Every structure is written in C-alpha cells, then in structure tokens.
C-alpha cells in the first residue's frame, strides 16, 4: 500500500511542504490548548475567577475559531480553484503564522477571540488548497500512502507544541504563540518553489463558478452534503479530547500545582498522539484494503467506545495516560480518511472548493460544541469527563450518514468522469 518510493523529487517536495503546513497549523491549535488556562487565569484575575468562567470563555473562543476555520476553508478553497493552489497556500500560511504571533500581544479575552478567528481563516484555507494539490500532484497509487503521511502531522504538531510548553516557565503563555511564527514563514519560502499542477492552473471566470458547479448537479451536490456531514462528525470528535485535555488533567490531579499540571499535560499529549500517529497511518491501509466506507464505520463505532473506557467514572491520571491514546487512534486517526476521501469526490475544476467545503464548513456546525461542552460541564458539577463522554455520541450521526456515501476504493479521481458506486 505504501507506494511512495517511486515519487519524483518534485512530488516529494510537494508532499514534504504540505506536511509542514499541516504540522504548523495543527501545532497552532495545540498551542492554544496549552496556553488557554494560564492566559485566562491572568486575564480574568485569578484561579477562582477562572474556575467560575474559564471553561465557558474557552469554549466561546474555540467556537469562534472553528467558525473562522470553516469560512477560511470555503473562501480560500474557491480562491485555490480560481487563482491556483500554490499561491493560495503561500497566502494562507502567511496569514495564520503572523496572527498566531500576534496572539502574544493580546490583553483581553475579546482580543484573543478576534485574533484566533482571523488566524483560523488561514488554517482552513491551507487545508483546502493543500489537499487538492497533493491529490493532483501524486499518482493514484500513492494517494492512500500520502494521506497517512500527511495526516501524521496531527501527531507531530501537538508534540512540537508540547515541547514548546515544556521549554517555558509555567504560566508564561505569551512565548508559546511566538513559537508559531518562524516555522510557518520558512514553510512559505519553500512553497514558492512548487509548480502549479498542470490540470489546475489559475482559471478565468466568476469566482462563484466552482460553487455553482458543485451544487448544480445532483451527483456533486450529494457528494458535498455527505462529505460535510462526515466532516462535522470527524472534526468535532477529533477536537474534543485534545482541547479539554488540560482540564481533564486538572480534574484528575485534584489540587495539583501549575507545574505538575503543565508537566503531566505535556506528557499526556505525547502519549495521546502516539495513538494519533498510529491511527492516521493505519486508517488509509484499512481504507485501501476494505474500502472507505467500512473503514469509517469501524472508527465511528470504536471512537466513542474507547472514550467511554478511558473516562467512565471520572478522569484519573493512569487511565488518561494509558487509554486516551487508544481513543485518539480512532477519533483522530479517521481524519486521515478526509485527506484521502474528500478529493476523490470532486473533479479538478472545483476539487479544492468541494474538499474545503466538506472539511471546513462542517466546522460551523461543530463550532458550538466547545461552548456546549462547557455548559454541560457546569451542569454536571464541573465534571469535564462527563462532558467529554456526552459529546462523543456525535459519532452516531456519522454512522447514519454512511449509507449515502459513495465508495471510491480503486477508482481514479473524477477528472475522467468514472461512475462512482454508491449505496442508495
């Protein structure tokens, strides 16, 4: 399955810099998860004020971030289809890297929310353009292997953020956001060397044409709707545990001090994303062997079951360390399927628009989830574990949507207009 050995030097460059882009934007999200506790303790005026309002404000900021991610995915997906993949990548990486650094200058939660929203525009756009670029630049036989390799960034991004978190004094949250600047700028320089795929140069015509084509024909409209639902489920589920992990550690640790919480959160981040790395590498292999739909179905079933095993009865430090990686294997591992599957659903003329829509506009529906979980936590006497378990039921929706999903195993990209097999 791992047919990457025959790639040309140019294809390896595309794969490598796309991986770097994903690493840095996922690292951006992880940096906020580490910083949000100390940041809001400082901004709200102490630990007691944070205990009363911190989780609610964290959820609101994250909800706005997800909305920005969704808008960026749609807008820059269209830009990538009309203006070209590589130029759009440069623009989006530059946008989120500079705004990540700007977060260090924020003084109020409102300022943080605004800057996080703007940085999310670039993160969402980077995924849409990058997924289309990789799918179009590599041979069909390498797409599944490339999906696993690319999505391994879901593990390396948080690992790099955890290293940064360990390198600074406890509570010093501002330097964390400065870490996000230079690597992404280096990535921009490298991307300037990438040539636009021949099948997708900048296209003339209306900027809304990709959207009109996407929803103008029943086949593509159906693919888009199914993919959006799958994106909502997968993206919501993948973000639950990493976002609330520092809170789970605080809950499990009782009255542990900030140094202990910081160290164990970083340690648990490393172990958690060992499961992520294994999951994103295994999912494409299963999808190639058994089909896209069976692989998604298995992970949708096992993700909530493993979360239940890890958190039922409340959070404890040993179970967080041992069982959360198993949960991440399924909940985050299935995200590799989006890199593989979504570009397979749409032709080149609106592939970035369709993939960006599916992966990112679903975040608009997912955006209220952090705030909702914060409310659930408050209604359950502050039990973060209970709130996370309630949110894990989202995977049932994914199972209900799968019968309408096309099976693309063994088929080329739709540019040659093959007839996709689909269940009614």
TORZA-934155 format. One record per residue (C-alpha): residue in three letters; x, y, z. Coordinates in Angstrom, 2 decimals, decimal comma, m for minus. Example, Ala and Ser with C-alpha at 12.3 -4.5 7.8 and 13.67 -1.06 7.14 Angstrom:
<atoms>
atom res->ala east->12,30 north->m4,50 up->7,80
atom res->ser east->13,67 north->m1,06 up->7,14
</atoms>
This chain:
<atoms>
atom res->unk east->0,00 north->0,00 up->0,00
atom res->unk east->2,82 north->2,42 up->0,85
atom res->unk east->3,76 north->3,23 up->m2,73
atom res->unk east->5,79 north->6,38 up->m2,22
atom res->unk east->9,19 north->5,08 up->m3,31
atom res->unk east->8,61 north->5,91 up->m6,98
atom res->unk east->7,82 north->9,59 up->m6,48
atom res->unk east->9,84 north->12,23 up->m8,30
atom res->unk east->11,86 north->14,87 up->m6,48
atom res->unk east->9,19 north->17,48 up->m7,24
atom res->unk east->6,46 north->15,24 up->m5,83
atom res->unk east->8,46 north->14,65 up->m2,66
atom res->unk east->8,86 north->18,42 up->m2,23
atom res->unk east->5,10 north->18,88 up->m2,59
atom res->unk east->4,43 north->16,12 up->m0,07
atom res->unk east->7,03 north->17,45 up->2,36
atom res->unk east->5,92 north->21,06 up->2,39
atom res->unk east->2,24 north->20,07 up->2,56
atom res->unk east->3,15 north->18,01 up->5,64
atom res->unk east->4,96 north->21,00 up->7,16
atom res->unk east->1,93 north->23,20 up->6,56
atom res->unk east->m0,33 north->20,75 up->8,38
atom res->unk east->2,17 north->20,35 up->11,22
atom res->unk east->2,28 north->24,07 up->11,84
atom res->unk east->m1,45 north->24,71 up->11,67
atom res->unk east->m2,20 north->21,75 up->13,99
atom res->unk east->0,58 north->22,97 up->16,28
atom res->unk east->m1,22 north->26,33 up->16,35
atom res->unk east->m4,36 north->24,68 up->17,74
atom res->unk east->m2,34 north->22,74 up->20,31
atom res->unk east->m0,51 north->25,87 up->21,46
atom res->unk east->m3,83 north->27,46 up->22,35
atom res->unk east->m4,89 north->24,38 up->24,32
atom res->unk east->m1,73 north->24,67 up->26,42
atom res->unk east->m1,95 north->28,45 up->26,80
atom res->unk east->m5,65 north->28,93 up->27,49
atom res->unk east->m5,56 north->28,06 up->31,20
atom res->unk east->m2,70 north->30,36 up->32,28
atom res->unk east->m3,87 north->33,00 up->29,79
atom res->unk east->m7,39 north->33,25 up->31,21
atom res->unk east->m6,21 north->32,97 up->34,81
atom res->unk east->m4,16 north->36,11 up->34,12
atom res->unk east->m6,83 north->37,93 up->32,13
atom res->unk east->m9,73 north->37,11 up->34,48
atom res->unk east->m7,83 north->37,96 up->37,64
atom res->unk east->m7,02 north->34,67 up->39,33
atom res->unk east->m7,83 north->30,99 up->39,68
atom res->unk east->m11,19 north->31,47 up->41,38
atom res->unk east->m12,46 north->33,71 up->38,60
atom res->unk east->m11,12 north->31,21 up->36,07
atom res->unk east->m12,91 north->28,35 up->37,80
atom res->unk east->m16,21 north->30,21 up->37,54
atom res->unk east->m15,94 north->31,45 up->33,95
atom res->unk east->m12,81 north->29,96 up->32,34
atom res->unk east->m14,28 north->26,85 up->30,65
atom res->unk east->m17,20 north->28,87 up->29,26
atom res->unk east->m14,90 north->31,52 up->27,77
atom res->unk east->m12,53 north->28,86 up->26,42
atom res->unk east->m15,46 north->27,23 up->24,67
atom res->unk east->m16,61 north->30,52 up->23,19
atom res->unk east->m13,14 north->31,38 up->21,86
atom res->unk east->m12,78 north->27,90 up->20,37
atom res->unk east->m16,24 north->28,13 up->18,79
atom res->unk east->m15,30 north->31,40 up->17,07
atom res->unk east->m12,00 north->29,83 up->15,98
atom res->unk east->m13,88 north->26,94 up->14,35
atom res->unk east->m16,22 north->29,33 up->12,55
atom res->unk east->m13,20 north->31,18 up->11,16
atom res->unk east->m11,66 north->27,86 up->10,13
atom res->unk east->m14,84 north->26,99 up->8,25
atom res->unk east->m15,09 north->30,35 up->6,50
atom res->unk east->m11,42 north->30,19 up->5,54
atom res->unk east->m11,86 north->26,71 up->4,12
atom res->unk east->m14,72 north->27,83 up->1,90
atom res->unk east->m13,30 north->31,19 up->0,79
atom res->unk east->m9,74 north->30,02 up->0,14
atom res->unk east->m10,98 north->26,78 up->m1,40
atom res->unk east->m12,69 north->28,89 up->m4,06
atom res->unk east->m9,57 north->31,06 up->m4,35
atom res->unk east->m7,44 north->27,95 up->m4,89
atom res->unk east->m9,74 north->26,75 up->m7,68
atom res->unk east->m9,67 north->30,13 up->m9,43
atom res->unk east->m6,24 north->31,54 up->m8,60
atom res->unk east->m4,16 north->28,37 up->m8,22
atom res->unk east->m3,11 north->26,04 up->m5,39
atom res->unk east->0,43 north->27,18 up->m4,64
atom res->unk east->m0,21 north->30,93 up->m4,45
atom res->unk east->m3,18 north->30,28 up->m2,18
atom res->unk east->m1,00 north->28,12 up->0,07
atom res->unk east->1,56 north->30,88 up->0,47
atom res->unk east->m1,13 north->33,41 up->1,33
atom res->unk east->m2,89 north->31,22 up->3,89
atom res->unk east->0,27 north->30,07 up->5,71
atom res->unk east->1,48 north->33,67 up->5,93
atom res->unk east->m1,90 north->34,73 up->7,34
atom res->unk east->m2,11 north->32,20 up->10,14
atom res->unk east->1,58 north->32,39 up->11,10
atom res->unk east->1,60 north->36,16 up->11,62
atom res->unk east->m1,69 north->36,13 up->13,51
atom res->unk east->m0,51 north->33,32 up->15,75
atom res->unk east->2,38 north->35,55 up->16,81
atom res->unk east->0,01 north->38,49 up->17,30
atom res->unk east->m1,90 north->36,49 up->19,92
atom res->unk east->1,03 north->37,02 up->22,29
atom res->unk east->0,18 north->40,74 up->22,42
atom res->unk east->m3,46 north->40,27 up->23,44
atom res->unk east->m4,64 north->41,69 up->26,77
atom res->unk east->m8,30 north->40,62 up->26,97
atom res->unk east->m10,34 north->37,51 up->26,07
atom res->unk east->m12,12 north->39,57 up->23,41
atom res->unk east->m8,83 north->40,39 up->21,69
atom res->unk east->m7,81 north->36,73 up->21,80
atom res->unk east->m11,14 north->35,69 up->20,28
atom res->unk east->m10,73 north->38,14 up->17,39
atom res->unk east->m7,14 north->37,15 up->16,60
atom res->unk east->m7,96 north->33,44 up->16,84
atom res->unk east->m10,83 north->33,93 up->14,40
atom res->unk east->m8,58 north->35,68 up->11,87
atom res->unk east->m5,78 north->33,13 up->12,18
atom res->unk east->m8,33 north->30,35 up->11,64
atom res->unk east->m9,18 north->31,80 up->8,22
atom res->unk east->m5,67 north->30,94 up->7,06
atom res->unk east->m5,65 north->27,49 up->8,70
atom res->unk east->m8,89 north->26,48 up->6,99
atom res->unk east->m7,70 north->27,73 up->3,61
atom res->unk east->m4,35 north->25,97 up->3,92
atom res->unk east->m6,03 north->22,57 up->4,25
atom res->unk east->m8,34 north->23,07 up->1,26
atom res->unk east->m5,57 north->24,13 up->m1,11
atom res->unk east->m3,06 north->21,59 up->0,21
atom res->unk east->m5,38 north->18,58 up->m0,02
atom res->unk east->m6,19 north->19,37 up->m3,65
atom res->unk east->m2,52 north->19,99 up->m4,51
atom res->unk east->m1,37 north->16,66 up->m3,07
atom res->unk east->m4,19 north->14,68 up->m4,69
atom res->unk east->m3,49 north->16,18 up->m8,12
atom res->unk east->0,30 north->16,02 up->m8,00
atom res->unk east->0,72 north->12,38 up->m6,97
atom res->unk east->m0,18 north->9,21 up->m8,91
atom res->unk east->m3,40 north->7,40 up->m7,96
atom res->unk east->m1,42 north->4,52 up->m6,46
atom res->unk east->0,25 north->6,84 up->m3,95
atom res->unk east->m2,79 north->8,75 up->m2,69
atom res->unk east->m3,61 north->6,48 up->0,26
atom res->unk east->0,01 north->6,40 up->1,44
atom res->unk east->0,23 north->10,17 up->1,04
atom res->unk east->m2,94 north->10,63 up->3,13
atom res->unk east->m1,42 north->8,72 up->6,03
atom res->unk east->1,88 north->10,55 up->5,74
atom res->unk east->0,24 north->13,98 up->5,55
atom res->unk east->m2,15 north->13,37 up->8,43
atom res->unk east->0,71 north->12,20 up->10,65
atom res->unk east->1,02 north->15,93 up->11,20
atom res->unk east->m1,92 north->15,50 up->13,60
atom res->unk east->0,56 north->13,83 up->15,95
atom res->unk east->3,73 north->15,83 up->15,26
atom res->unk east->2,01 north->19,22 up->15,57
atom res->unk east->0,90 north->18,63 up->19,18
atom res->unk east->4,25 north->17,02 up->20,01
atom res->unk east->6,09 north->20,14 up->18,89
atom res->unk east->3,65 north->22,27 up->20,88
atom res->unk east->4,19 north->20,09 up->23,95
atom res->unk east->7,97 north->20,54 up->23,64
atom res->unk east->7,46 north->24,30 up->23,46
atom res->unk east->5,21 north->24,10 up->26,52
atom res->unk east->7,90 north->22,27 up->28,49
atom res->unk east->10,56 north->24,76 up->27,43
atom res->unk east->8,91 north->27,80 up->29,02
atom res->unk east->8,20 north->28,58 up->32,69
atom res->unk east->4,75 north->27,52 up->34,00
atom res->unk east->2,16 north->30,23 up->33,36
atom res->unk east->4,28 north->32,09 up->30,76
atom res->unk east->1,79 north->31,66 up->27,94
atom res->unk east->2,82 north->34,51 up->25,61
atom res->unk east->6,06 north->32,89 up->24,34
atom res->unk east->4,02 north->29,87 up->23,23
atom res->unk east->2,35 north->31,85 up->20,47
atom res->unk east->5,63 north->33,32 up->19,28
atom res->unk east->6,77 north->29,77 up->18,51
atom res->unk east->4,17 north->29,59 up->15,73
atom res->unk east->5,74 north->32,32 up->13,58
atom res->unk east->9,13 north->31,27 up->12,21
atom res->unk east->8,43 north->27,67 up->11,15
atom res->unk east->5,41 north->28,70 up->9,11
atom res->unk east->7,33 north->31,51 up->7,44
atom res->unk east->10,03 north->29,01 up->6,46
atom res->unk east->7,27 north->26,86 up->5,00
atom res->unk east->6,09 north->29,81 up->2,90
atom res->unk east->9,57 north->30,23 up->1,40
atom res->unk east->9,73 north->26,55 up->0,49
atom res->unk east->6,29 north->26,63 up->m1,09
atom res->unk east->7,40 north->29,29 up->m3,51
atom res->unk east->9,39 north->26,53 up->m5,28
atom res->unk east->6,31 north->24,42 up->m6,04
atom res->unk east->4,88 north->24,47 up->m9,55
atom res->unk east->1,12 north->24,56 up->m10,09
atom res->unk east->m0,28 north->21,17 up->m11,25
atom res->unk east->m0,89 north->21,13 up->m15,00
atom res->unk east->m4,52 north->20,13 up->m14,53
atom res->unk east->m5,17 north->23,13 up->m12,28
atom res->unk east->m3,76 north->26,43 up->m13,41
atom res->unk east->m5,46 north->29,71 up->m12,50
atom res->unk east->m8,88 north->29,70 up->m14,15
atom res->unk east->m10,76 north->32,62 up->m15,69
atom res->unk east->m14,42 north->33,35 up->m15,00
atom res->unk east->m16,62 north->34,08 up->m12,00
atom res->unk east->m15,21 north->33,39 up->m8,54
atom res->unk east->m18,54 north->31,78 up->m7,64
atom res->unk east->m18,42 north->29,37 up->m10,57
atom res->unk east->m16,94 north->26,47 up->m8,51
atom res->unk east->m19,82 north->26,71 up->m6,03
atom res->unk east->m22,39 north->26,89 up->m8,82
atom res->unk east->m20,95 north->23,79 up->m10,47
atom res->unk east->m20,65 north->21,95 up->m7,17
atom res->unk east->m24,32 north->22,36 up->m6,29
atom res->unk east->m25,68 north->22,49 up->m9,81
atom res->unk east->m25,51 north->18,74 up->m10,49
atom res->unk east->m27,15 north->16,10 up->m8,31
atom res->unk east->m24,07 north->13,85 up->m8,15
atom res->unk east->m21,69 north->16,51 up->m6,86
atom res->unk east->m24,33 north->18,06 up->m4,59
atom res->unk east->m24,96 north->14,70 up->m2,94
atom res->unk east->m21,23 north->14,07 up->m2,51
atom res->unk east->m20,81 north->17,50 up->m0,93
atom res->unk east->m23,66 north->17,05 up->1,55
atom res->unk east->m22,49 north->13,59 up->2,65
atom res->unk east->m18,90 north->14,78 up->2,97
atom res->unk east->m19,96 north->17,79 up->5,06
atom res->unk east->m21,80 north->15,51 up->7,49
atom res->unk east->m18,79 north->13,19 up->7,75
atom res->unk east->m16,59 north->16,26 up->8,27
atom res->unk east->m18,81 north->17,55 up->11,07
atom res->unk east->m18,63 north->14,24 up->12,89
atom res->unk east->m14,93 north->13,60 up->12,40
atom res->unk east->m13,74 north->17,13 up->13,07
atom res->unk east->m15,93 north->17,56 up->16,14
atom res->unk east->m14,87 north->14,22 up->17,57
atom res->unk east->m11,17 north->14,70 up->16,87
atom res->unk east->m11,09 north->18,04 up->18,65
atom res->unk east->m12,86 north->17,08 up->21,86
atom res->unk east->m10,14 north->15,33 up->23,89
atom res->unk east->m7,13 north->17,45 up->22,79
atom res->unk east->m8,98 north->20,68 up->23,59
atom res->unk east->m10,17 north->19,55 up->27,03
atom res->unk east->m7,06 north->17,54 up->27,95
atom res->unk east->m5,55 north->20,23 up->30,26
atom res->unk east->m8,93 north->20,43 up->32,05
atom res->unk east->m9,07 north->16,64 up->32,37
atom res->unk east->m5,58 north->16,64 up->33,87
atom res->unk east->m6,57 north->19,35 up->36,36
atom res->unk east->m9,66 north->17,35 up->37,29
atom res->unk east->m7,74 north->14,09 up->37,69
atom res->unk east->m4,92 north->15,76 up->39,61
atom res->unk east->m7,11 north->17,31 up->42,27
atom res->unk east->m5,22 north->20,20 up->43,81
atom res->unk east->m2,00 north->19,73 up->41,85
atom res->unk east->0,02 north->22,88 up->41,24
atom res->unk east->0,55 north->24,55 up->37,88
atom res->unk east->3,99 north->22,97 up->37,38
atom res->unk east->2,61 north->19,46 up->37,90
atom res->unk east->m0,38 north->20,15 up->35,67
atom res->unk east->1,87 north->21,55 up->32,93
atom res->unk east->4,27 north->18,62 up->33,03
atom res->unk east->1,62 north->15,92 up->33,07
atom res->unk east->m0,41 north->17,65 up->30,34
atom res->unk east->2,69 north->17,72 up->28,13
atom res->unk east->3,45 north->14,07 up->28,92
atom res->unk east->m0,15 north->13,05 up->28,22
atom res->unk east->m0,04 north->14,99 up->24,95
atom res->unk east->2,94 north->12,89 up->23,82
atom res->unk east->1,22 north->9,62 up->24,74
atom res->unk east->m2,14 north->10,72 up->23,34
atom res->unk east->m0,68 north->11,43 up->19,93
atom res->unk east->1,22 north->8,17 up->19,75
atom res->unk east->m2,29 north->6,84 up->19,27
atom res->unk east->m2,97 north->9,58 up->16,72
atom res->unk east->0,12 north->8,69 up->14,70
atom res->unk east->m0,76 north->5,00 up->14,66
atom res->unk east->m4,36 north->5,79 up->13,70
atom res->unk east->m3,60 north->8,07 up->10,77
atom res->unk east->m1,13 north->5,54 up->9,36
atom res->unk east->m3,45 north->2,56 up->9,78
atom res->unk east->m6,70 north->4,15 up->8,54
atom res->unk east->m5,57 north->4,57 up->4,89
atom res->unk east->m4,33 north->0,97 up->4,84
atom res->unk east->m7,72 north->m0,25 up->6,03
atom res->unk east->m9,47 north->2,02 up->3,53
atom res->unk east->m7,39 north->0,59 up->0,69
atom res->unk east->m7,93 north->m2,99 up->1,83
atom res->unk east->m11,62 north->m2,96 up->2,78
atom res->unk east->m12,98 north->0,28 up->1,31
atom res->unk east->m13,52 north->3,85 up->2,50
atom res->unk east->m16,98 north->3,27 up->3,98
atom res->unk east->m16,14 north->0,17 up->6,08
atom res->unk east->m13,08 north->1,92 up->7,50
atom res->unk east->m15,11 north->4,98 up->8,50
atom res->unk east->m17,82 north->2,77 up->10,02
atom res->unk east->m15,35 north->0,84 up->12,18
atom res->unk east->m13,71 north->4,00 up->13,52
atom res->unk east->m17,08 north->5,72 up->14,14
atom res->unk east->m18,11 north->2,75 up->16,31
atom res->unk east->m14,85 north->2,31 up->18,21
atom res->unk east->m14,09 north->6,00 up->18,92
atom res->unk east->m16,90 north->6,52 up->21,48
atom res->unk east->m16,42 north->3,06 up->22,99
atom res->unk east->m12,75 north->3,73 up->23,76
atom res->unk east->m13,56 north->7,21 up->25,12
atom res->unk east->m16,06 north->5,59 up->27,47
atom res->unk east->m13,43 north->3,12 up->28,69
atom res->unk east->m10,98 north->5,97 up->29,32
atom res->unk east->m13,31 north->8,36 up->31,15
atom res->unk east->m16,26 north->6,48 up->32,64
atom res->unk east->m16,46 north->7,18 up->36,36
atom res->unk east->m14,32 north->10,30 up->36,10
atom res->unk east->m10,81 north->11,20 up->34,98
atom res->unk east->m7,81 north->9,53 up->36,61
atom res->unk east->m4,19 north->10,14 up->35,70
atom res->unk east->m3,23 north->6,49 up->35,00
atom res->unk east->m6,24 north->5,93 up->32,71
atom res->unk east->m5,63 north->9,21 up->30,88
atom res->unk east->m2,08 north->8,14 up->30,22
atom res->unk east->m2,89 north->4,58 up->29,06
atom res->unk east->m6,33 north->4,74 up->27,44
atom res->unk east->m6,54 north->8,17 up->25,82
atom res->unk east->m4,00 north->7,10 up->23,14
atom res->unk east->m6,35 north->4,23 up->22,25
atom res->unk east->m9,24 north->6,68 up->21,95
atom res->unk east->m7,12 north->9,01 up->19,79
atom res->unk east->m6,22 north->6,11 up->17,49
atom res->unk east->m9,86 north->6,02 up->16,39
atom res->unk east->m11,15 north->9,57 up->16,98
atom res->unk east->m8,22 north->11,42 up->15,37
atom res->unk east->m6,95 north->8,56 up->13,20
atom res->unk east->m10,04 north->8,69 up->10,99
atom res->unk east->m9,08 north->12,25 up->9,95
atom res->unk east->m6,58 north->10,67 up->7,52
atom res->unk east->m9,63 north->9,45 up->5,65
atom res->unk east->m10,63 north->13,01 up->4,85
atom res->unk east->m7,31 north->13,75 up->3,13
atom res->unk east->m7,78 north->10,59 up->1,06
atom res->unk east->m11,54 north->10,57 up->0,51
atom res->unk east->m12,71 north->14,17 up->0,03
atom res->unk east->m10,55 north->14,94 up->m3,05
atom res->unk east->m11,81 north->11,68 up->m4,59
atom res->unk east->m15,38 north->13,01 up->m4,56
atom res->unk east->m14,92 north->16,03 up->m6,86
atom res->unk east->m13,33 north->16,88 up->m10,25
atom res->unk east->m10,36 north->19,25 up->m10,56
atom res->unk east->m12,38 north->22,30 up->m11,59
atom res->unk east->m13,89 north->22,55 up->m8,11
atom res->unk east->m11,91 north->19,99 up->m6,09
atom res->unk east->m10,47 north->22,49 up->m3,59
atom res->unk east->m13,90 north->24,09 up->m3,20
atom res->unk east->m15,57 north->20,73 up->m2,57
atom res->unk east->m12,88 north->19,39 up->m0,23
atom res->unk east->m12,66 north->22,71 up->1,61
atom res->unk east->m16,43 north->22,84 up->1,96
atom res->unk east->m16,57 north->19,29 up->3,31
atom res->unk east->m13,66 north->19,61 up->5,72
atom res->unk east->m14,16 north->23,16 up->6,90
atom res->unk east->m17,75 north->24,31 up->6,54
atom res->unk east->m18,66 north->21,38 up->8,74
atom res->unk east->m16,85 north->23,32 up->11,43
atom res->unk east->m19,68 north->25,85 up->11,50
atom res->unk east->m21,94 north->23,11 up->12,82
atom res->unk east->m19,12 north->21,85 up->15,05
atom res->unk east->m18,28 north->25,32 up->16,34
atom res->unk east->m20,86 north->25,45 up->19,17
atom res->unk east->m19,60 north->22,14 up->20,58
atom res->unk east->m16,85 north->23,55 up->22,86
atom res->unk east->m19,31 north->26,06 up->24,34
atom res->unk east->m21,97 north->23,34 up->24,69
atom res->unk east->m19,50 north->21,03 up->26,41
atom res->unk east->m18,57 north->23,89 up->28,74
atom res->unk east->m22,24 north->24,28 up->29,66
atom res->unk east->m22,62 north->20,51 up->30,16
atom res->unk east->m19,55 north->20,50 up->32,39
atom res->unk east->m21,08 north->23,26 up->34,51
atom res->unk east->m24,40 north->21,40 up->34,79
atom res->unk east->m22,59 north->18,24 up->35,95
atom res->unk east->m20,86 north->19,80 up->38,95
atom res->unk east->m17,81 north->20,64 up->36,85
atom res->unk east->m17,13 north->17,10 up->35,60
atom res->unk east->m15,03 north->17,51 up->32,46
atom res->unk east->m15,01 north->13,74 up->31,87
atom res->unk east->m18,82 north->13,62 up->31,80
atom res->unk east->m18,99 north->16,48 up->29,30
atom res->unk east->m16,49 north->14,76 up->27,00
atom res->unk east->m18,44 north->11,48 up->27,10
atom res->unk east->m21,71 north->13,21 up->26,20
atom res->unk east->m20,01 north->14,90 up->23,23
atom res->unk east->m18,63 north->11,56 up->21,99
atom res->unk east->m22,13 north->10,49 up->20,95
atom res->unk east->m21,63 north->12,62 up->17,81
atom res->unk east->m20,25 north->9,51 up->16,05
atom res->unk east->m23,76 north->8,04 up->15,79
atom res->unk east->m24,52 north->10,76 up->13,22
atom res->unk east->m21,59 north->9,62 up->11,10
atom res->unk east->m22,85 north->6,05 up->11,05
atom res->unk east->m26,29 north->7,23 up->9,92
atom res->unk east->m24,76 north->9,20 up->7,01
atom res->unk east->m22,54 north->6,43 up->5,61
atom res->unk east->m25,24 north->4,62 up->3,54
atom res->unk east->m25,39 north->7,70 up->1,27
atom res->unk east->m21,61 north->7,97 up->0,83
atom res->unk east->m20,04 north->6,88 up->m2,49
atom res->unk east->m17,41 north->4,14 up->m2,34
atom res->unk east->m14,29 north->5,33 up->m4,19
atom res->unk east->m11,89 north->2,45 up->m3,47
atom res->unk east->m9,93 north->1,54 up->m6,61
atom res->unk east->m11,31 north->4,41 up->m8,69
atom res->unk east->m9,28 north->7,27 up->m10,24
atom res->unk east->m10,01 north->10,91 up->m9,44
atom res->unk east->m13,28 north->12,07 up->m11,06
atom res->unk east->m11,49 north->14,17 up->m13,71
atom res->unk east->m12,03 north->11,23 up->m16,10
atom res->unk east->m15,66 north->11,05 up->m15,04
atom res->unk east->m15,90 north->7,42 up->m13,87
atom res->unk east->m19,23 north->6,27 up->m12,50
atom res->unk east->m18,84 north->6,17 up->m8,73
atom res->unk east->m20,54 north->3,29 up->m6,97
atom res->unk east->m22,90 north->4,37 up->m4,23
atom res->unk east->m25,48 north->2,88 up->m1,97
atom res->unk east->m28,98 north->4,36 up->m2,05
</atoms>
